[in-house]
Amino acid sequence: MIRLDILSDPICPWCYIGKARLDRALEARPEHPFLIEWHPFQLNPEMPPEGMDRAAYLEAKFGGREGAVRVYAQIAEHAEQAGVEINFDKIRRTPNTLDAHRLIHWAGLEGRQTTVVSALFRAYFREGRDIGDAGTLADIAAEAGLDRAMVAHLLATDADRDDIIARDRHARERGVTAVPTFIIGNRHVVQGAQPSQLWLDVIDELAERPS
């Protein structure tokens, strides 16, 4: 097996689109060699713990309403092409994702990391749920097959917070400035929401290499 490390944030629309494109390639090549692990990267590490109003956040980030509309029109176009459903009108808040990354970490210990990542993307982009809220995260964990009570207990503590922050910082120190970022076999870096064909080509090339 070959490690495919993915740095991502569950409120990153390009990460959501990139995962959908990767998933399509993996479905087409069920014998692919990848062992996937997800890693934390917060788009907004300085976001207040309670998050903020999404409209205000987007206007501040993109220089006003027109800039936000222009950027998200492009995202919506790519999402549609990728067959990804995004309901921007349902998203009311931009959350702090530190706790969501803690949940992804714990899901990895249970062998359900990709399941939880998928559930977080769906909850945020399709259902408009606040994935910065501890109760919502505990519900998502339960829906993905984790112990809700245990996750709720952990979220009420500082468990693994420092570790997630340190891993995020380490990624930035290594030169990661945007997500999604994919690292293949700890050697090759692929950045951005790459088309499915690129992943098919990578998988086919790896299959042709002598073992």
Backbone as CSV, one residue per row, in Angstrom:
resi,resn,N_x,N_y,N_z,CA_x,CA_y,CA_z,C_x,C_y,C_z
1,MET,0.832,-1.200,0.000,0.000,0.000,0.000,0.872,1.258,0.000
2,ILE,0.332,2.318,-0.531,1.030,3.598,-0.607,0.220,4.639,0.155
3,ARG,0.881,5.346,1.055,0.184,6.361,1.833,-0.221,7.534,0.939
4,LEU,-1.465,7.948,1.126,-1.946,9.185,0.515,-2.413,10.075,1.651
5,ASP,-1.557,11.014,2.031,-1.882,11.939,3.108,-2.592,13.150,2.516
6,ILE,-3.722,13.511,3.112,-4.527,14.620,2.595,-4.672,15.679,3.677
7,LEU,-4.173,16.876,3.381,-4.385,18.015,4.268,-5.614,18.757,3.776
8,SER,-6.526,18.996,4.701,-7.841,19.476,4.302,-8.513,20.196,5.459
9,ASP,-9.538,20.975,5.143,-10.381,21.598,6.161,-11.836,21.335,5.766
10,PRO,-12.676,20.890,6.694,-14.046,20.514,6.308,-14.952,21.677,5.915
11,ILE,-14.466,22.932,5.983,-15.268,24.038,5.448,-14.659,24.579,4.153
12,CYS,-13.682,23.870,3.604,-13.024,24.288,2.364,-13.782,23.708,1.172
13,PRO,-14.429,24.542,0.351,-15.192,23.990,-0.776,-14.313,23.275,-1.791
14,TRP,-13.077,23.741,-1.984,-12.182,23.071,-2.927,-11.761,21.700,-2.393
15,CYS,-11.684,21.562,-1.072,-11.393,20.249,-0.485,-12.547,19.284,-0.750
16,TYR,-13.767,19.784,-0.614,-14.970,18.989,-0.866,-14.999,18.543,-2.328
17,ILE,-14.738,19.480,-3.237,-14.720,19.160,-4.665,-13.564,18.208,-4.981
18,GLY,-12.399,18.485,-4.404,-11.242,17.625,-4.648,-11.466,16.206,-4.180
19,LYS,-12.133,16.044,-3.033,-12.432,14.704,-2.532,-13.386,13.984,-3.484
20,ALA,-14.378,14.693,-3.994,-15.331,14.068,-4.912,-14.630,13.571,-6.177
21,ARG,-13.697,14.374,-6.676,-12.956,13.966,-7.876,-12.039,12.780,-7.593
22,LEU,-11.395,12.796,-6.434,-10.563,11.652,-6.038,-11.422,10.409,-5.859
23,ASP,-12.558,10.560,-5.194,-13.456,9.421,-4.957,-13.880,8.764,-6.265
24,ARG,-14.142,9.586,-7.276,-14.571,9.028,-8.562,-13.466,8.167,-9.168
25,ALA,-12.234,8.627,-9.032,-11.111,7.841,-9.553,-10.931,6.553,-8.760
26,LEU,-11.064,6.634,-7.442,-10.902,5.440,-6.607,-11.993,4.413,-6.894
27,GLU,-13.194,4.891,-7.169,-14.292,3.979,-7.512,-14.021,3.285,-8.846
28,ALA,-13.371,4.007,-9.766,-13.057,3.430,-11.074,-11.873,2.472,-11.013
29,ARG,-11.069,2.603,-9.978,-9.910,1.731,-9.785,-9.984,1.127,-8.377
30,PRO,-10.902,0.192,-8.159,-11.086,-0.352,-6.806,-9.850,-1.058,-6.250
31,GLU,-8.911,-1.425,-7.118,-7.680,-2.064,-6.644,-6.560,-1.046,-6.423
32,HIS,-6.921,0.213,-6.272,-5.917,1.262,-6.084,-5.050,0.949,-4.858
33,PRO,-3.820,1.480,-4.822,-2.901,1.125,-3.746,-2.933,2.063,-2.546
34,PHE,-3.842,3.043,-2.529,-3.742,4.102,-1.544,-4.284,3.720,-0.166
35,LEU,-3.516,4.080,0.841,-3.952,4.045,2.227,-4.098,5.503,2.646
36,ILE,-5.327,5.953,2.820,-5.605,7.385,2.969,-5.636,7.797,4.437
37,GLU,-4.982,8.914,4.716,-5.037,9.505,6.053,-5.247,11.006,5.908
38,TRP,-6.165,11.543,6.717,-6.511,12.959,6.665,-5.789,13.719,7.771
39,HIS,-5.339,14.942,7.424,-4.553,15.745,8.359,-5.136,17.152,8.476
40,PRO,-4.939,17.791,9.628,-5.576,19.087,9.870,-4.860,20.266,9.227
41,PHE,-5.664,21.160,8.687,-5.189,22.455,8.205,-6.380,23.404,8.297
42,GLN,-6.304,24.369,9.183,-7.420,25.299,9.353,-7.280,26.478,8.393
43,LEU,-8.308,26.702,7.598,-8.314,27.868,6.734,-8.283,29.150,7.558
44,ASN,-8.924,29.101,8.720,-9.053,30.291,9.556,-8.624,29.975,10.988
45,PRO,-7.309,29.815,11.227,-6.869,29.435,12.571,-7.160,30.490,13.634
46,GLU,-7.395,31.732,13.206,-7.694,32.800,14.166,-9.194,33.018,14.352
47,MET,-10.003,32.160,13.757,-11.452,32.293,13.888,-11.867,32.179,15.353
48,PRO,-12.755,33.069,15.846,-13.237,32.941,17.222,-13.852,31.558,17.454
49,PRO,-13.769,31.025,18.662,-14.307,29.691,18.934,-15.769,29.529,18.527
50,GLU,-16.543,30.615,18.639,-17.965,30.532,18.302,-18.230,30.717,16.812
51,GLY,-17.166,30.972,16.010,-17.354,31.224,14.591,-17.872,32.631,14.358
52,MET,-18.344,32.884,13.124,-18.900,34.201,12.829,-19.915,34.102,11.708
53,ASP,-20.701,35.136,11.572,-21.695,35.191,10.511,-21.016,34.988,9.162
54,ARG,-21.539,34.085,8.353,-20.859,33.723,7.110,-20.813,34.872,6.121
55,ALA,-21.903,35.615,5.997,-21.918,36.724,5.042,-20.857,37.756,5.406
56,ALA,-20.757,38.073,6.698,-19.755,39.042,7.143,-18.349,38.512,6.901
57,TYR,-18.163,37.233,7.152,-16.846,36.614,6.936,-16.430,36.684,5.471
58,LEU,-17.345,36.305,4.570,-17.013,36.281,3.149,-16.732,37.681,2.608
59,GLU,-17.530,38.650,3.043,-17.325,40.012,2.563,-15.985,40.562,3.044
60,ALA,-15.612,40.220,4.282,-14.322,40.673,4.804,-13.173,39.986,4.069
61,LYS,-13.335,38.707,3.767,-12.260,37.942,3.132,-12.058,38.324,1.676
62,PHE,-13.151,38.601,0.975,-13.064,38.832,-0.467,-13.304,40.288,-0.865
63,GLY,-13.189,41.198,0.088,-13.254,42.622,-0.242,-14.624,43.122,-0.608
64,GLY,-15.640,42.612,0.057,-16.996,43.082,-0.200,-17.882,42.012,-0.815
65,ARG,-19.150,42.336,-0.909,-20.129,41.362,-1.377,-19.875,40.937,-2.820
66,GLU,-19.530,41.878,-3.685,-19.319,41.537,-5.097,-18.166,40.556,-5.262
67,GLY,-17.104,40.762,-4.487,-15.975,39.845,-4.559,-16.349,38.452,-4.098
68,ALA,-17.135,38.362,-3.022,-17.571,37.066,-2.512,-18.468,36.359,-3.518
69,VAL,-19.378,37.104,-4.125,-20.288,36.516,-5.118,-19.502,35.983,-6.307
70,ARG,-18.506,36.726,-6.750,-17.708,36.326,-7.904,-16.933,35.031,-7.626
71,VAL,-16.304,34.976,-6.464,-15.518,33.797,-6.104,-16.417,32.572,-5.959
72,TYR,-17.553,32.745,-5.288,-18.403,31.587,-5.033,-19.212,31.164,-6.255
73,ALA,-19.376,32.038,-7.210,-19.984,31.617,-8.470,-19.058,30.636,-9.182
74,GLN,-17.764,30.912,-9.108,-16.779,30.005,-9.710,-16.782,28.663,-8.990
75,ILE,-16.844,28.710,-7.673,-16.874,27.470,-6.895,-18.121,26.653,-7.245
76,ALA,-19.262,27.331,-7.336,-20.512,26.640,-7.650,-20.437,25.960,-9.006
77,GLU,-19.784,26.614,-9.969,-19.643,26.028,-11.303,-18.805,24.751,-11.255
78,HIS,-17.689,24.792,-10.539,-16.828,23.612,-10.428,-17.515,22.497,-9.640
79,ALA,-18.277,22.878,-8.619,-18.998,21.880,-7.824,-20.020,21.144,-8.693
80,GLU,-20.725,21.895,-9.513,-21.722,21.275,-10.395,-21.050,20.319,-11.378
81,GLN,-19.914,20.737,-11.927,-19.187,19.878,-12.863,-18.699,18.600,-12.188
82,ALA,-18.386,18.702,-10.894,-17.898,17.537,-10.148,-19.036,16.685,-9.591
83,GLY,-20.269,17.128,-9.799,-21.410,16.389,-9.275,-21.564,16.516,-7.771
84,VAL,-21.091,17.656,-7.246,-21.119,17.892,-5.804,-22.232,18.877,-5.473
85,GLU,-23.050,18.525,-4.498,-24.149,19.392,-4.081,-23.673,20.344,-2.982
86,ILE,-23.807,21.649,-3.235,-23.512,22.654,-2.225,-24.709,23.596,-2.126
87,ASN,-25.231,23.732,-0.926,-26.361,24.616,-0.673,-25.872,25.822,0.131
88,PHE,-25.307,26.784,-0.582,-24.737,27.935,0.107,-25.775,28.713,0.906
89,ASP,-27.018,28.702,0.436,-28.059,29.469,1.130,-28.380,28.902,2.508
90,LYS,-27.990,27.648,2.770,-28.252,27.039,4.077,-27.144,27.320,5.091
91,ILE,-25.991,27.778,4.620,-24.844,27.976,5.511,-24.929,29.373,6.121
92,ARG,-25.179,29.441,7.407,-25.366,30.725,8.090,-24.115,31.202,8.819
93,ARG,-23.272,30.252,9.248,-22.100,30.626,10.019,-20.848,29.951,9.468
94,THR,-19.734,30.656,9.595,-18.433,30.064,9.310,-17.837,29.656,10.645
95,PRO,-17.653,28.361,10.870,-17.222,27.903,12.192,-15.709,27.886,12.363
96,ASN,-15.280,27.840,13.594,-13.918,27.441,13.920,-13.879,25.915,13.789
97,THR,-12.914,25.373,13.049,-12.926,23.933,12.754,-11.965,23.109,13.611
98,LEU,-11.428,23.695,14.667,-10.493,22.941,15.498,-11.146,21.680,16.064
99,ASP,-12.368,21.800,16.573,-13.040,20.626,17.134,-13.395,19.612,16.048
100,ALA,-13.722,20.083,14.863,-13.997,19.160,13.756,-12.741,18.359,13.421
101,HIS,-11.597,19.017,13.471,-10.346,18.297,13.218,-10.039,17.314,14.347
102,ARG,-10.393,17.662,15.566,-10.224,16.692,16.659,-11.085,15.460,16.392
103,LEU,-12.310,15.674,15.944,-13.192,14.544,15.632,-12.605,13.681,14.519
104,ILE,-12.054,14.306,13.480,-11.430,13.537,12.398,-10.277,12.699,12.934
105,HIS,-9.503,13.275,13.832,-8.389,12.549,14.452,-8.902,11.321,15.215
106,TRP,-9.906,11.526,16.043,-10.447,10.391,16.817,-11.068,9.350,15.910
107,ALA,-11.696,9.779,14.836,-12.273,8.819,13.886,-11.183,7.952,13.272
108,GLY,-10.004,8.541,13.071,-8.891,7.762,12.532,-8.484,6.637,13.452
109,LEU,-8.567,6.864,14.751,-8.227,5.822,15.717,-9.214,4.671,15.660
110,GLU,-10.417,4.947,15.141,-11.463,3.923,15.044,-11.576,3.363,13.624
111,GLY,-10.681,3.806,12.740,-10.740,3.322,11.364,-11.909,3.867,10.576
112,ARG,-12.426,5.028,10.966,-13.593,5.599,10.298,-13.347,7.043,9.859
113,GLN,-12.092,7.339,9.578,-11.725,8.719,9.292,-12.392,9.269,8.029
114,THR,-12.275,8.556,6.924,-12.868,9.046,5.684,-14.381,9.136,5.791
115,THR,-14.991,8.215,6.534,-16.438,8.264,6.748,-16.829,9.553,7.460
116,VAL,-16.065,9.930,8.472,-16.365,11.151,9.220,-16.081,12.393,8.377
117,VAL,-14.988,12.388,7.623,-14.694,13.516,6.739,-15.855,13.730,5.764
118,SER,-16.334,12.653,5.174,-17.468,12.743,4.249,-18.699,13.296,4.943
119,ALA,-18.932,12.842,6.177,-20.097,13.296,6.930,-19.995,14.778,7.269
120,LEU,-18.799,15.247,7.574,-18.607,16.667,7.880,-18.839,17.527,6.646
121,PHE,-18.299,17.116,5.508,-18.543,17.859,4.269,-20.041,17.919,3.972
122,ARG,-20.706,16.796,4.092,-22.140,16.746,3.803,-22.926,17.635,4.771
123,ALA,-22.578,17.552,6.046,-23.290,18.337,7.053,-23.153,19.833,6.793
124,TYR,-21.941,20.258,6.448,-21.702,21.690,6.269,-22.225,22.204,4.928
125,PHE,-21.824,21.545,3.847,-22.116,22.086,2.525,-23.504,21.737,1.996
126,ARG,-24.056,20.628,2.417,-25.375,20.247,1.915,-26.493,20.572,2.893
127,GLU,-26.209,20.399,4.184,-27.257,20.561,5.186,-27.162,21.869,5.959
128,GLY,-26.037,22.586,5.825,-25.883,23.862,6.493,-25.780,23.770,8.002
129,ARG,-25.301,22.639,8.503,-25.176,22.475,9.953,-23.909,23.153,10.469
130,ASP,-23.946,23.575,11.712,-22.818,24.277,12.325,-21.838,23.250,12.866
131,ILE,-20.785,22.974,12.104,-19.828,21.946,12.520,-18.779,22.503,13.487
132,GLY,-19.033,23.679,14.027,-18.243,24.184,15.135,-18.921,23.947,16.461
133,ASP,-20.147,23.462,16.409,-20.943,23.210,17.610,-20.692,21.797,18.121
134,ALA,-20.403,21.673,19.409,-20.045,20.368,19.979,-21.180,19.361,19.849
135,GLY,-22.398,19.790,20.097,-23.529,18.873,19.983,-23.714,18.366,18.564
136,THR,-23.559,19.262,17.603,-23.657,18.866,16.194,-22.558,17.879,15.833
137,LEU,-21.343,18.137,16.302,-20.231,17.220,16.022,-20.471,15.850,16.647
138,ALA,-21.022,15.824,17.867,-21.319,14.543,18.515,-22.372,13.781,17.715
139,ASP,-23.368,14.502,17.189,-24.393,13.860,16.364,-23.784,13.278,15.090
140,ILE,-22.914,14.060,14.441,-22.260,13.591,13.218,-21.416,12.353,13.508
141,ALA,-20.724,12.374,14.643,-19.923,11.214,15.036,-20.793,9.972,15.166
142,ALA,-21.940,10.130,15.820,-22.849,8.993,15.992,-23.368,8.501,14.653
143,GLU,-23.700,9.414,13.760,-24.182,9.039,12.432,-23.128,8.269,11.649
144,ALA,-21.863,8.528,11.973,-20.754,7.851,11.280,-20.316,6.575,11.997
145,GLY,-21.034,6.210,13.049,-20.740,4.952,13.725,-19.852,5.048,14.939
146,LEU,-19.563,6.265,15.409,-18.754,6.430,16.618,-19.656,6.542,17.846
147,ASP,-19.057,6.399,19.005,-19.785,6.483,20.271,-20.074,7.950,20.571
148,ARG,-21.344,8.342,20.503,-21.685,9.752,20.684,-21.291,10.261,22.055
149,ALA,-21.584,9.484,23.092,-21.295,9.928,24.455,-19.793,10.143,24.654
150,MET,-19.002,9.244,24.101,-17.555,9.373,24.238,-17.045,10.620,23.521
151,VAL,-17.533,10.849,22.302,-17.114,12.030,21.546,-17.549,13.302,22.258
152,ALA,-18.776,13.317,22.773,-19.258,14.495,23.495,-18.387,14.772,24.716
153,HIS,-17.996,13.702,25.418,-17.119,13.857,26.585,-15.769,14.438,26.171
154,LEU,-15.176,13.911,25.094,-13.870,14.388,24.651,-13.933,15.846,24.192
155,LEU,-15.019,16.198,23.499,-15.166,17.568,23.025,-15.271,18.563,24.175
156,ALA,-15.744,18.103,25.313,-15.874,18.975,26.485,-14.548,19.182,27.199
157,THR,-13.507,18.479,26.738,-12.169,18.608,27.315,-11.237,19.246,26.280
158,ASP,-9.982,19.388,26.654,-8.978,19.903,25.723,-8.202,18.778,25.040
159,ALA,-8.737,17.568,25.071,-8.033,16.405,24.525,-7.590,16.651,23.085
160,ASP,-6.306,16.500,22.843,-5.696,16.551,21.508,-5.749,17.922,20.837
161,ARG,-6.194,18.948,21.526,-6.203,20.289,20.929,-4.787,20.738,20.567
162,ASP,-3.862,20.600,21.503,-2.491,21.042,21.252,-1.856,20.251,20.116
163,ASP,-2.188,18.965,20.034,-1.642,18.121,18.971,-2.138,18.584,17.609
164,ILE,-3.422,18.892,17.490,-3.989,19.353,16.219,-3.362,20.680,15.812
165,ILE,-3.217,21.592,16.765,-2.608,22.889,16.476,-1.159,22.715,16.029
166,ALA,-0.447,21.815,16.693,0.955,21.571,16.341,1.075,20.962,14.946
167,ARG,0.200,20.051,14.595,0.242,19.431,13.273,-0.098,20.443,12.180
168,ASP,-1.047,21.310,12.456,-1.391,22.386,11.521,-0.173,23.291,11.324
169,ARG,0.456,23.672,12.417,1.632,24.548,12.341,2.774,23.867,11.582
170,HIS,2.952,22.576,11.816,4.016,21.835,11.144,3.793,21.825,9.636
171,ALA,2.539,21.677,9.216,2.239,21.686,7.778,2.623,23.030,7.166
172,ARG,2.339,24.105,7.866,2.678,25.435,7.349,4.191,25.627,7.295
173,GLU,4.874,25.092,8.295,6.335,25.197,8.309,6.964,24.426,7.156
174,ARG,6.295,23.390,6.698,6.786,22.597,5.563,6.399,23.210,4.221
175,GLY,5.693,24.328,4.264,5.383,25.039,3.036,3.966,24.918,2.530
176,VAL,3.087,24.243,3.274,1.694,24.145,2.848,1.007,25.481,3.108
177,THR,0.433,26.066,2.077,-0.225,27.365,2.211,-1.706,27.307,1.852
178,ALA,-2.149,26.214,1.259,-3.541,26.094,0.838,-3.914,24.622,0.785
179,VAL,-5.205,24.366,0.839,-5.702,22.998,0.761,-6.820,22.926,-0.285
180,PRO,-7.027,21.705,-0.845,-6.419,20.441,-0.436,-4.982,20.292,-0.925
181,THR,-4.190,19.639,-0.118,-2.834,19.247,-0.494,-2.706,17.745,-0.283
182,PHE,-2.257,17.040,-1.313,-2.123,15.587,-1.278,-0.636,15.232,-1.313
183,ILE,-0.220,14.330,-0.441,1.166,13.878,-0.424,1.172,12.376,-0.696
184,ILE,1.792,11.990,-1.810,1.782,10.592,-2.252,3.078,9.920,-1.819
185,GLY,2.945,8.897,-0.997,4.101,8.128,-0.564,5.151,8.944,0.146
186,ASN,4.725,10.017,0.773,5.626,10.911,1.517,6.707,11.519,0.624
187,ARG,6.420,11.550,-0.693,7.443,12.048,-1.628,6.901,13.091,-2.593
188,HIS,5.750,12.829,-3.170,5.222,13.683,-4.229,4.027,14.489,-3.712
189,VAL,4.032,15.778,-3.969,2.981,16.668,-3.498,2.098,17.091,-4.670
190,VAL,0.799,16.954,-4.479,-0.184,17.398,-5.469,-1.100,18.383,-4.762
191,GLN,-1.237,19.568,-5.302,-2.049,20.595,-4.664,-3.285,20.902,-5.485
192,GLY,-4.363,21.229,-4.790,-5.585,21.662,-5.449,-6.556,20.534,-5.745
193,ALA,-7.761,20.938,-6.156,-8.834,19.986,-6.465,-8.618,19.428,-7.865
194,GLN,-7.721,18.472,-7.964,-7.309,17.938,-9.252,-8.425,17.105,-9.901
195,PRO,-8.473,17.086,-11.236,-9.500,16.288,-11.929,-9.308,14.796,-11.701
196,SER,-10.379,14.067,-11.847,-10.338,12.616,-11.644,-9.315,11.950,-12.552
197,GLN,-9.167,12.473,-13.777,-8.249,11.850,-14.724,-6.817,11.867,-14.216
198,LEU,-6.430,12.926,-13.522,-5.081,12.953,-12.976,-4.879,11.797,-12.013
199,TRP,-5.858,11.560,-11.156,-5.733,10.472,-10.187,-5.756,9.115,-10.878
200,LEU,-6.542,8.980,-11.933,-6.523,7.728,-12.695,-5.147,7.489,-13.299
201,ASP,-4.546,8.553,-13.820,-3.212,8.430,-14.405,-2.183,8.042,-13.344
202,VAL,-2.282,8.657,-12.165,-1.347,8.339,-11.078,-1.493,6.876,-10.663
203,ILE,-2.744,6.433,-10.474,-2.988,5.054,-10.055,-2.460,4.072,-11.104
204,ASP,-2.708,4.363,-12.376,-2.249,3.477,-13.446,-0.733,3.441,-13.518
205,GLU,-0.108,4.597,-13.318,1.354,4.642,-13.343,1.941,3.838,-12.182
206,LEU,1.343,3.951,-11.016,1.819,3.189,-9.865,1.645,1.687,-10.083
207,ALA,0.564,1.311,-10.753,0.303,-0.111,-11.011,1.320,-0.708,-11.967
208,GLU,1.889,0.126,-12.834,2.850,-0.363,-13.824,4.258,-0.506,-13.244
209,ARG,4.502,0.082,-12.096,5.833,0.007,-11.503,6.099,-1.384,-10.955
210,PRO,7.319,-1.874,-11.085,7.636,-3.186,-10.507,7.529,-3.144,-8.996
211,SER,7.000,-4.193,-8.424,6.818,-4.233,-6.972,8.138,-4.527,-6.276
